[in-house]
Amino acid sequence: MDLGLKGKVALVTAASRGLGRAVARQLAEEGAALAICARQADRLEATGAAIRRATGVDVLAVPADVSVPEDVDRLAETTLDRFGRIDILIANAGGPPPGRFLDLTPDDWEAAARLTLMSAVRLCYGVVPLMRTRGGGSIVAMTSVSVKQPLPNLLLSNSLRLAVIGLVKSMADELAPDGIRVNAVCPGWTRTERVEELLQDRAARSGTTPEEEAAKITAAIPLGRMGTPEELARAVAFLASPAASYITGVSLLVDGGMYRGTM
Ligand code: NAD
């Protein structure tokens, strides 16, 4: 199936590694030109160069922190200056810190709101007027399986990502007449660098190995393993693409069946 991404311009945030990088790479393989961002310029540039080399597409790498309003504005402007349009936004960011309610402070909540909710809000303000002028576009917000089933010790993620889903559902309704589709993707356990670090940390604290820690997690996943970043990236590329032209306002789980609810 041709996803119809050739010649499109995609802005993928938080893309120097992990899920963001995998999504950027997948979109590039389908022929989309890219703007990518992350905070660390050297790592971001290395990712941009690798995608450029592998796919031959134009990749603009803009160092930016998505929790900083001025950075988000500059990112949208630089992308527009370079490509003259933005057809696709993948709104991704690093995860908020773990913690139970009484471990966290109100300041932690405000910082997490800037990172998880306001980054998506500001990115949408950066691209929606352009998409409207051009007669359409597609936005995918990266959330988590936690929006269906809250996860222990992840109060900030459990709470703030639901606000992102509210944003997605509301914008999907409001912007459909402008040809703009807005969706969310909800990854379950996906084996990125961040998850590797988490497994190492859990193993060190419980005197086990990272594989033993992974096995405890995968025991609860019907498909019996964690996902790969590429599996998540293929789902996101589809959702973002013209091939998904009749899909808007959905929260697509990519979790190996981990969420067992019916809704
Ligand atoms: P990761 O740590 O491997 O990668 C995160 C990327 O975001 C890196 O490129 C990092 O440089 C960048 N980044 C972090 N904070 C940033 C900021 N403020 N501004 C710009 N760039 C920033 O993480 P990941 O596993 O790829 O996860 C990506 C997102 O998906 C996170 O929000 C995470 O919580 C969520 N998620 C991940 C999983 C999983 O299993 N991997 C599951 C559910 C949800």
Residues whose N, C-alpha, C, O or C-beta is under 5 A from the ligand:
A	BS01	NAD	A14 A15 S16 R17 G18 L19 G20 C37 A38 R39 A64 D65 V66 S67 A93 G94 G95 M142 T143 S144 V145 P187 G188 W189 T190 T192 E193 R194 V195
